[in-house]
C-alpha cells in the first residue's frame, strides 16, 4: 500500500523529493527512496533535478490499480444479487449496474428491499407498467391497487405455481374484465426473478432466495438495462396465457 500511496502522491502537480514525500506520507526516507528507485527502473516515474514526477506509464499503472479496486468493491456489493440472478448472468448487461442503484436486505433490516419497491410503486408517476413476478404478495397487491387507482396501465406475468397458490388462499376472485387497466398472464414455468418496467424508461430487477424471500433490487434507467428487461419480459410474455379470474390478495 505504501507504493500505491507514493504513486498517488507523484500524480500531483508539485515536484516531489524524497524528503517532501516522506514528510507528507509519514514514511521513512529509506522506504521512499527504495520505492522511487523501483518506479524509475520500471519507467513509472522520472527524476529531474532531484525531484520525481509520475510518467505516462505510471499513470496507466495507477489507473489500472484503481480500476481493479473498484471492480473488487463492485463484486463484493453485487455478489448476492448476481448469485440469485442465476443463469441470466449470461445475458444480463453487468456493466449497466454501474449506473444503477442496488438495494439489499440486511440482517438489521430484512424488509429494506420490500419497503423500497413499495415506495417506488406508490410514489412514481407511471402511465404504463409491465412486470413479471415469481411471487404474489398482499403487500405488493396493495401497491398495485394504488397504481391502478391512479390510472396506470398494468400488465403482469406470474408463474402457474404462484397463481395456483394465490387462488387457493383466496376466498373469491374477480373477473379480469372487471378491471379495465389491468391484464394478468400465466407463465407455465417458474420465473427466476422479478422485473418491473416503468414507462419503458426505468427498470426494477428483483432477486429472491430459495424460500422466495426478496433479497435485492436493482433500480436503473440505462438503455442497455431497459433493453435487456424488455427482451426478457417479451420472451416470457410469448409463452403466457391471459388469466380470466384474478385471485383476491387482500391481507
SERO-4910 file (N, C-alpha, C, O; in steps of 0.05 Angstrom, whole numbers):
BEGIN
 pado doro    nc1    nc2    nc3   cac1   cac2   cac3    cc1    cc2    cc3    oc1    oc2    oc3
  Unk    A     16    -24      0      0      0      0     17     25      0      9     46    -10
  Unk    A     41     24     12     59     47     12     66     56    -17     67     79    -23
  Unk    A     70     36    -34     77     43    -62     53     56    -76     57     74    -92
  Unk    A     29     47    -71      6     60    -83      3     88    -72     -3    107    -88
  Unk    A      8     93    -47      6    120    -36     27    138    -49     22    161    -54
  Unk    A     51    126    -54     72    142    -67     64    149    -96     68    171   -105
  Unk    A     53    129   -110     45    134   -138     24    156   -139     25    174   -156
  Unk    A      5    156   -120    -16    176   -120     -4    204   -113    -13    224   -124
  Unk    A     15    204    -95     28    229    -88     43    241   -112     44    265   -116
  Unk    A     56    223   -128     71    233   -151     53    243   -174     62    256   -192
  Unk    A     26    237   -171      8    246   -192      2    276   -188     -9    289   -207
  Unk    A      9    287   -165      3    316   -160     21    333   -178     40    324   -189
  Unk    A     14    358   -180     29    377   -196     55    385   -184     74    393   -198
  Unk    A     58    382   -158     83    391   -145    106    372   -152    102    348   -156
  Unk    A    130    384   -153    154    368   -157    161    356   -129    167    371   -110
  Unk    A    162    330   -127    165    316   -102    194    306    -99    205    294   -118
  Unk    A    205    311    -75    231    300    -69    228    277    -49    206    273    -38
  Unk    A    250    263    -44    248    241    -24    239    253      3    223    241     17
  Unk    A    250    276     10    244    288     36    215    297     38    202    291     58
  Unk    A    205    311     18    177    320     19    157    298     19    136    299     32
  Unk    A    163    277      3    146    254      2    145    239     29    123    232     39
  Unk    A    168    235     41    169    222     67    154    237     88    140    225    105
  Unk    A    157    264     88    143    280    108    113    280    104     98    278    123
  Unk    A    105    283     79     76    285     73     62    258     78     39    258     87
  Unk    A     75    236     73     63    210     76     70    195    101     62    173    106
  Unk    A     86    209    118     95    197    144    109    170    139    103    150    152
  Unk    A    128    171    120    144    147    113    173    154    116    182    176    113
  Unk    A    189    133    122    217    138    126    230    144     99    220    135     78
  Unk    A    253    158     99    267    166     75    276    141     60    275    140     35
  Unk    A    285    120     75    295     96     62    273     81     47    277     71     26
  Unk    A    249     81     59    226     68     46    218     82     21    214     70      0
  Unk    A    217    109     23    211    125     -1    232    122    -23    225    118    -46
  Unk    A    257    122    -15    279    120    -34    278     94    -49    281     93    -73
  Unk    A    274     72    -34    273     45    -47    250     44    -67    253     34    -89
  Unk    A    227     53    -59    203     52    -77    208     70   -102    202     61   -124
  Unk    A    219     93    -98    224    111   -121    244     99   -140    241    102   -165
  Unk    A    264     85   -130    284     72   -147    270     51   -164    277     47   -187
  Unk    A    252     36   -151    237     15   -166    219     28   -187    218     18   -210
  Unk    A    206     50   -181    189     64   -200    205     74   -224    196     70   -247
  Unk    A    229     85   -219    245     95   -242    256     72   -258    258     74   -283
  Unk    A    262     49   -245    272     26   -260    250     15   -279    256      7   -301
  Unk    A    225     16   -270    203      6   -285    192     27   -305    176     21   -323
  Unk    A    202     51   -303    192     72   -321    166     85   -312    153     98   -327
  Unk    A    159     81   -286    134     92   -276    137    121   -266    118    136   -265
  Unk    A    163    128   -260    169    155   -251    196    164   -263    212    147   -272
  Unk    A    200    190   -264    225    200   -273    236    221   -253    221    234   -239
  Unk    A    262    223   -252    276    241   -233    289    263   -249    305    258   -267
  Unk    A    282    288   -242    294    311   -255    302    331   -234    286    341   -219
  Unk    A    329    337   -233    339    356   -213    331    349   -185    325    366   -169
  Unk    A    332    323   -179    327    314   -151    298    311   -144    291    302   -122
  Unk    A    280    317   -163    251    315   -157    239    293   -175    250    287   -196
  Unk    A    217    282   -166    204    259   -181    176    267   -191    162    281   -177
  Unk    A    170    257   -214    143    260   -226    134    234   -238    150    218   -247
  Unk    A    108    229   -238     97    205   -250     98    207   -280     93    228   -292
  Unk    A    105    185   -293    106    184   -322     79    174   -333     61    167   -317
  Unk    A     76    174   -359     51    164   -371     47    135   -364     24    126   -359
  Unk    A     69    120   -364     67     91   -356     58     89   -327     42     71   -321
  Unk    A     68    106   -310     59    106   -282     30    112   -279     16    101   -263
  Unk    A     20    131   -295     -8    138   -295    -25    114   -303    -46    109   -291
  Unk    A    -16     99   -323    -31     75   -332    -32     54   -310    -52     42   -305
  Unk    A     -9     50   -296     -8     31   -275    -27     39   -252    -41     22   -242
  Unk    A    -27     64   -245    -44     73   -224    -73     72   -231    -90     64   -215
  Unk    A    -80     78   -256   -107     76   -266   -117     47   -265   -139     41   -257
  Unk    A    -99     28   -273   -106      0   -273   -111    -10   -245   -129    -26   -240
  Unk    A    -95     -1   -226    -98     -9   -198   -125      1   -187   -139    -14   -174
  Unk    A   -131     27   -193   -156     38   -183   -180     25   -195   -201     21   -182
  Unk    A   -178     17   -220   -200      2   -233   -203    -25   -221   -226    -35   -217
  Unk    A   -181    -38   -214   -182    -65   -201   -196    -62   -174   -213    -79   -167
  Unk    A   -189    -42   -158   -201    -39   -132   -231    -33   -135   -247    -44   -120
  Unk    A   -238    -17   -155   -266    -11   -160   -281    -37   -167   -304    -41   -158
  Unk    A   -269    -54   -183   -282    -79   -191   -286    -97   -168   -307   -110   -165
  Unk    A   -265    -99   -150   -267   -116   -126   -290   -106   -108   -306   -123    -98
  Unk    A   -292    -80   -104   -313    -69    -88   -340    -75   -101   -360    -80    -87
  Unk    A   -342    -73   -127   -367    -78   -142   -375   -107   -138   -399   -113   -133
  Unk    A   -356   -125   -141   -362   -154   -138   -373   -160   -110   -392   -175   -106
  Unk    A   -360   -148    -90   -369   -152    -62   -398   -142    -58   -414   -154    -44
  Unk    A   -404   -119    -70   -430   -107    -67   -452   -123    -82   -474   -126    -72
  Unk    A   -445   -133   -105   -465   -146   -123   -464   -176   -122   -479   -189   -137
  Unk    A   -447   -188   -105   -444   -217   -105   -470   -231   -100   -477   -250   -115
  Unk    A   -485   -223    -80   -510   -236    -74   -530   -233    -97   -544   -252   -105
  Unk    A   -532   -209   -107   -550   -203   -129   -545   -221   -153   -563   -233   -164
  Unk    A   -519   -223   -161   -512   -239   -184   -516   -269   -179   -523   -284   -197
  Unk    A   -512   -277   -154   -516   -306   -147   -545   -313   -151   -551   -334   -163
  Unk    A   -563   -297   -141   -592   -303   -143   -603   -298   -171   -624   -309   -178
  Unk    A   -589   -281   -187   -598   -277   -214   -594   -302   -230   -608   -307   -250
  Unk    A   -574   -318   -222   -571   -345   -234   -561   -345   -263   -544   -329   -270
  Unk    A   -573   -363   -279   -564   -367   -306   -567   -343   -324   -554   -341   -345
  Unk    A   -584   -324   -316   -588   -300   -331   -563   -282   -332   -562   -263   -348
  Unk    A   -543   -289   -316   -518   -274   -317   -506   -274   -345   -491   -256   -352
  Unk    A   -512   -295   -360   -500   -298   -386   -509   -276   -405   -494   -268   -423
  Unk    A   -533   -266   -402   -543   -245   -420   -546   -218   -406   -549   -198   -419
  Unk    A   -546   -218   -380   -550   -193   -365   -527   -174   -370   -504   -182   -368
  Unk    A   -533   -148   -376   -512   -128   -381   -500   -118   -355   -509    -98   -343
  Unk    A   -480   -133   -345   -469   -127   -319   -459    -98   -317   -461    -85   -296
  Unk    A   -448    -88   -339   -437    -61   -338   -459    -40   -332   -452    -18   -322
  Unk    A   -484    -47   -337   -506    -28   -332   -510    -23   -302   -523     -3   -295
  Unk    A   -500    -41   -286   -503    -37   -257   -488    -13   -246   -494     -3   -225
  Unk    A   -468     -4   -261   -452     19   -252   -468     44   -253   -461     64   -240
  Unk    A   -490     44   -268   -507     68   -270   -533     63   -255   -553     78   -260
  Unk    A   -534     43   -238   -559     36   -225   -555     36   -194   -533     38   -184
  Unk    A   -578     35   -180   -577     34   -151   -584      6   -142   -602     -7   -151
  Unk    A   -568     -4   -123   -573    -30   -111   -584    -27    -83   -573    -13    -66
  Unk    A   -606    -41    -78   -618    -41    -51   -620    -70    -42   -631    -87    -56
  Unk    A   -608    -77    -19   -607   -104    -10   -618   -107     18   -616    -88     35
  Unk    A   -630   -130     23   -639   -136     51   -615   -141     68   -595   -152     59
  Unk    A   -617   -134     93   -595   -138    112   -606   -152    137   -630   -154    141
  Unk    A   -587   -161    154   -596   -174    179   -611   -154    197   -630   -161    210
  Unk    A   -602   -129    197   -614   -109    213   -640    -98    201   -658    -88    215
  Unk    A   -642   -100    174   -666    -90    161   -674   -110    138   -669   -104    115
  Unk    A   -686   -133    145   -693   -153    126   -714   -145    106   -717   -157     85
  Unk    A   -729   -123    113   -751   -114     95   -743    -89     79   -760    -76     67
  Unk    A   -718    -83     79   -709    -59     66   -716    -59     36   -725    -39     25
  Unk    A   -712    -81     22   -717    -83     -6   -747    -81    -12   -755    -68    -30
  Unk    A   -763    -95      5   -792    -94      1   -802    -66      5   -818    -56    -11
  Unk    A   -793    -52     26   -801    -25     31   -794     -6      8   -809     11      0
  Unk    A   -770    -11     -3   -761      6    -25   -779      2    -50   -787     22    -62
  Unk    A   -785    -22    -57   -801    -28    -80   -829    -16    -77   -840     -4    -95
  Unk    A   -841    -20    -54   -868    -10    -49   -868     21    -50   -887     33    -61
  Unk    A   -847     33    -40   -845     62    -41   -844     72    -70   -857     92    -77
  Unk    A   -828     58    -86   -827     66   -114   -854     63   -128   -863     81   -142
  Unk    A   -867     41   -123   -892     36   -136   -914     55   -128   -932     62   -144
  Unk    A   -913     64   -103   -934     82    -93   -928    112    -97   -946    128    -93
  Unk    A   -904    118   -105   -897    147   -108   -890    154   -137   -891    178   -144
  Unk    A   -882    135   -153   -874    141   -181   -898    148   -197   -920    136   -195
  Unk    A   -895    168   -215   -916    175   -233   -912    159   -259   -895    165   -276
  Unk    A   -928    138   -261   -924    118   -283   -950    115   -299   -971    110   -288
  Unk    A   -947    117   -325   -970    113   -343   -974     84   -350   -997     74   -353
  Unk    A   -951     70   -353   -953     42   -363   -932     25   -348   -908     33   -348
  Unk    A   -940      3   -337   -921    -14   -323   -925    -43   -334   -947    -54   -335
  Unk    A   -902    -55   -341   -902    -83   -348   -885    -98   -327   -863    -88   -319
  Unk    A   -894   -121   -318   -879   -135   -297   -881   -165   -299   -899   -176   -311
  Unk    A   -862   -178   -286   -863   -207   -282   -853   -213   -254   -834   -200   -245
  Unk    A   -867   -232   -241   -860   -237   -213   -862   -267   -206   -881   -280   -215
  Unk    A   -843   -277   -191   -845   -305   -182   -862   -308   -157   -868   -331   -149
  Unk    A   -871   -286   -145   -888   -288   -121   -911   -268   -124   -910   -248   -139
  Unk    A   -933   -274   -110   -956   -255   -108   -960   -249    -79   -968   -267    -63
  Unk    A   -955   -224    -71   -956   -217    -43   -978   -196    -38   -981   -178    -55
  Unk    A   -993   -198    -16  -1013   -177    -10  -1000   -149     -7  -1013   -129    -14
  Unk    A   -975   -148      2   -962   -122      5   -959   -109    -23   -965    -85    -26
  Unk    A   -950   -124    -42   -947   -113    -69   -974   -109    -83   -977    -92   -100
  Unk    A   -993   -126    -75  -1020   -122    -86  -1032    -95    -78  -1045    -82    -93
  Unk    A  -1027    -87    -53  -1036    -61    -43  -1024    -39    -60  -1038    -20    -68
  Unk    A   -998    -41    -65   -984    -21    -81   -995    -21   -109   -999      0   -122
  Unk    A  -1001    -45   -119  -1012    -47   -146  -1039    -34   -149  -1046    -22   -169
  Unk    A  -1055    -37   -128  -1082    -25   -128  -1080      6   -129  -1097     19   -142
  Unk    A  -1060     17   -116  -1056     46   -117  -1049     54   -146  -1058     75   -156
  Unk    A  -1032     39   -159  -1025     44   -187  -1049     44   -204  -1054     63   -220
  Unk    A  -1066     24   -201  -1090     21   -218  -1109     44   -212  -1122     55   -230
  Unk    A  -1111     52   -187  -1129     74   -179  -1120    100   -192  -1137    118   -197
  Unk    A  -1094    102   -196  -1083    127   -208  -1084    126   -238  -1075    145   -252
  Unk    A  -1095    104   -250  -1098    103   -279  -1075     90   -293  -1074     90   -318
  Unk    A  -1055     78   -279  -1033     65   -292  -1042     40   -306  -1057     24   -294
  Unk    A  -1034     36   -331  -1039     11   -345  -1019    -10   -337   -995     -6   -341
  Unk    A  -1029    -32   -326  -1011    -52   -315  -1014    -78   -329  -1037    -87   -334
  Unk    A   -992    -90   -337   -992   -117   -349   -972   -134   -333   -949   -127   -331
  Unk    A   -982   -156   -321   -966   -171   -302   -965   -201   -310   -986   -213   -317
  Unk    A   -941   -212   -309   -938   -241   -314   -932   -254   -287   -916   -244   -271
  Unk    A   -945   -277   -282   -940   -292   -257   -938   -322   -265   -950   -331   -284
  Unk    A   -922   -336   -249   -919   -365   -255   -944   -380   -248   -960   -372   -232
  Unk    A   -947   -403   -261   -970   -421   -257   -972   -429   -227   -993   -427   -215
  Unk    A   -949   -437   -216   -949   -446   -188   -957   -423   -169   -972   -427   -150
  Unk    A   -946   -400   -175   -952   -376   -159   -982   -370   -159   -994   -364   -139
  Unk    A   -994   -371   -183  -1023   -365   -185  -1040   -386   -172  -1060   -379   -159
  Unk    A  -1032   -411   -174  -1047   -433   -161  -1047   -429   -131  -1068   -432   -117
  Unk    A  -1024   -422   -120  -1022   -418    -91  -1039   -394    -82  -1052   -396    -62
  Unk    A  -1038   -372    -98  -1054   -349    -91  -1084   -355    -93  -1100   -345    -77
  Unk    A  -1092   -371   -113  -1120   -378   -116  -1130   -394    -92  -1152   -391    -83
  Unk    A  -1113   -413    -83  -1121   -430    -60  -1124   -414    -35  -1141   -420    -18
  Unk    A  -1109   -392    -32  -1111   -375     -8  -1133   -355    -11  -1141   -342      9
  Unk    A  -1144   -351    -34  -1163   -330    -40  -1192   -340    -34  -1199   -363    -42
  Unk    A  -1208   -324    -21  -1236   -331    -17  -1252   -330    -42  -1269   -347    -47
  Unk    A  -1247   -310    -59  -1260   -308    -84  -1243   -291   -103  -1226   -276    -94
  Unk    A  -1248   -294   -128  -1232   -278   -148  -1250   -258   -163  -1274   -258   -159
  Unk    A  -1237   -242   -179  -1251   -222   -195  -1246   -228   -224  -1224   -235   -232
  Unk    A  -1266   -225   -241  -1262   -228   -269  -1242   -207   -279  -1244   -184   -272
  Unk    A  -1223   -216   -296  -1203   -197   -306  -1216   -174   -321  -1205   -152   -322
  Unk    A  -1239   -179   -333  -1253   -159   -349  -1264   -136   -332  -1271   -115   -342
  Unk    A  -1264   -141   -305  -1276   -121   -287  -1256    -98   -281  -1263    -78   -269
  Unk    A  -1231   -102   -289  -1210    -81   -284  -1199    -73   -312  -1185    -87   -325
  Unk    A  -1207    -49   -320  -1200    -40   -347  -1171    -38   -352  -1162    -44   -374
  Unk    A  -1155    -29   -333  -1127    -23   -338  -1108    -44   -325  -1085    -38   -319
  Unk    A  -1118    -69   -322  -1101    -90   -312  -1104   -116   -328  -1126   -125   -332
  Unk    A  -1081   -126   -337  -1081   -152   -351  -1061   -171   -336  -1038   -164   -332
  Unk    A  -1071   -194   -329  -1055   -214   -315  -1051   -238   -333  -1070   -248   -345
  Unk    A  -1026   -248   -335  -1019   -271   -352  -1005   -292   -336   -990   -287   -317
  Unk    A  -1011   -317   -344  -1000   -341   -331   -976   -351   -348   -979   -355   -372
  Unk    A   -953   -356   -335   -930   -367   -348   -927   -396   -338   -927   -401   -314
  Unk    A   -926   -415   -356   -926   -444   -348   -903   -452   -330   -907   -468   -312
  Unk    A   -880   -441   -335   -857   -448   -318   -852   -427   -297   -864   -405   -298
  Unk    A   -834   -433   -278   -828   -413   -257   -812   -389   -269   -799   -391   -289
  Unk    A   -814   -367   -255   -799   -343   -263   -775   -340   -244   -779   -341   -220
  Unk    A   -751   -337   -255   -727   -338   -238   -723   -312   -222   -707   -312   -203
  Unk    A   -736   -290   -230   -732   -264   -216   -756   -247   -223   -773   -254   -239
  Unk    A   -756   -223   -212   -778   -204   -217   -768   -181   -233   -746   -171   -229
  Unk    A   -785   -171   -252   -778   -148   -268   -802   -129   -269   -824   -137   -274
  Unk    A   -797   -104   -264   -817    -83   -268   -805    -62   -287   -783    -52   -283
  Unk    A   -820    -56   -308   -812    -37   -328   -831    -13   -327   -855    -16   -334
  Unk    A   -822     10   -319   -839     33   -316   -836     52   -340   -814     63   -344
  Unk    A   -857     54   -355   -858     73   -378   -835     68   -398   -826     87   -411
  Unk    A   -826     43   -400   -804     36   -418   -779     53   -413   -762     55   -431
  Unk    A   -776     63   -389   -753     81   -383   -738     73   -358   -714     79   -355
  Unk    A   -751     58   -340   -738     51   -314   -744     22   -308   -766     12   -313
  Unk    A   -723      9   -297   -726    -20   -291   -720    -25   -262   -701    -15   -251
  Unk    A   -737    -41   -250   -732    -52   -223   -729    -82   -226   -749    -96   -232
  Unk    A   -705    -92   -221   -699   -121   -224   -695   -132   -196   -677   -125   -182
  Unk    A   -713   -151   -189   -712   -163   -162   -704   -192   -162   -711   -207   -180
  Unk    A   -688   -200   -142   -679   -228   -140   -688   -239   -113   -690   -224    -93
  Unk    A   -693   -265   -113   -705   -279    -90   -687   -303    -82   -674   -314    -99
  Unk    A   -688   -310    -56   -673   -334    -48   -690   -358    -53   -712   -357    -63
  Unk    A   -680   -382    -44   -694   -407    -49   -721   -409    -35   -738   -425    -44
  Unk    A   -725   -393    -15   -750   -393      0   -770   -372    -10   -792   -369      1
  Unk    A   -762   -358    -31   -780   -338    -42   -778   -311    -28   -795   -293    -32
  Unk    A   -757   -307    -11   -753   -282      2   -739   -262    -16   -720   -269    -29
  Unk    A   -749   -238    -17   -738   -217    -33   -711   -208    -21   -710   -199      1
  Unk    A   -689   -212    -37   -663   -206    -26   -651   -180    -35   -638   -166    -19
  Unk    A   -655   -173    -60   -642   -148    -71   -658   -138    -95   -672   -153   -108
  Unk    A   -654   -112   -100   -667   -100   -123   -648    -80   -136   -635    -65   -122
  Unk    A   -647    -82   -162   -630    -63   -178   -649    -44   -192   -668    -52   -205
  Unk    A   -644    -18   -188   -661      3   -199   -644     20   -218   -626     34   -209
  Unk    A   -651     19   -244   -635     34   -263   -650     43   -287   -672     33   -292
  Unk    A   -638     61   -303   -651     72   -326   -634     72   -351   -640     84   -371
  Unk    A   -611     58   -350   -593     57   -373   -607     43   -396   -623     25   -393
  Unk    A   -599     50   -421   -611     39   -445   -607      8   -445   -626     -6   -452
  Unk    A   -583     -1   -439   -577    -30   -440   -594    -45   -420   -603    -67   -426
  Unk    A   -598    -34   -396   -614    -48   -376   -643    -49   -384   -656    -70   -382
  Unk    A   -653    -27   -395   -681    -27   -404   -685    -46   -427   -705    -60   -428
  Unk    A   -666    -46   -446   -668    -64   -469   -668    -93   -460   -683   -109   -471
  Unk    A   -650   -100   -442   -649   -128   -432   -675   -135   -418   -685   -157   -423
  Unk    A   -685   -117   -401   -710   -123   -387   -733   -127   -406   -749   -145   -403
  Unk    A   -735   -110   -427   -757   -113   -446   -755   -139   -462   -775   -152   -467
  Unk    A   -730   -146   -470   -726   -171   -485   -733   -195   -468   -747   -214   -477
  Unk    A   -725   -194   -443   -731   -216   -424   -761   -218   -419   -772   -240   -419
  Unk    A   -773   -196   -414   -802   -195   -410   -818   -207   -433   -835   -224   -430
  Unk    A   -811   -198   -457   -825   -207   -481   -821   -237   -486   -839   -251   -497
  Unk    A   -798   -247   -479   -792   -276   -481   -812   -292   -465   -823   -312   -475
  Unk    A   -817   -284   -440   -836   -298   -423   -865   -291   -431   -883   -308   -428
  Unk    A   -869   -267   -441   -896   -259   -449   -907   -276   -471   -931   -283   -472
  Unk    A   -890   -284   -490   -899   -300   -513   -907   -328   -504   -922   -341   -519
  Unk    A   -898   -337   -481   -905   -364   -471   -930   -363   -453   -939   -384   -443
  Unk    A   -940   -340   -447   -961   -337   -427   -989   -338   -438   -994   -336   -462
  Unk    A  -1008   -342   -420  -1037   -342   -427  -1051   -323   -408  -1045   -321   -384
  Unk    A  -1071   -309   -418  -1086   -290   -402  -1102   -304   -380  -1114   -325   -385
  Unk    A  -1102   -293   -356  -1117   -304   -333  -1144   -290   -333  -1146   -266   -332
  Unk    A  -1165   -306   -333  -1192   -295   -333  -1203   -288   -306  -1220   -270   -303
  Unk    A  -1192   -301   -285  -1201   -295   -258  -1177   -287   -241  -1158   -302   -238
  Unk    A  -1178   -263   -229  -1156   -252   -213  -1161   -260   -184  -1181   -252   -173
  Unk    A  -1142   -274   -172  -1145   -281   -143  -1145   -257   -125  -1132   -237   -131
  Unk    A  -1160   -259   -103  -1162   -238    -84  -1137   -240    -66  -1133   -260    -53
  Unk    A  -1121   -219    -65  -1096   -219    -49  -1098   -200    -25  -1078   -191    -15
  Unk    A  -1122   -195    -16  -1125   -178      8  -1113   -192     32  -1115   -216     35
  Unk    A  -1102   -176     50  -1089   -186     74  -1110   -193     95  -1104   -202    117
***
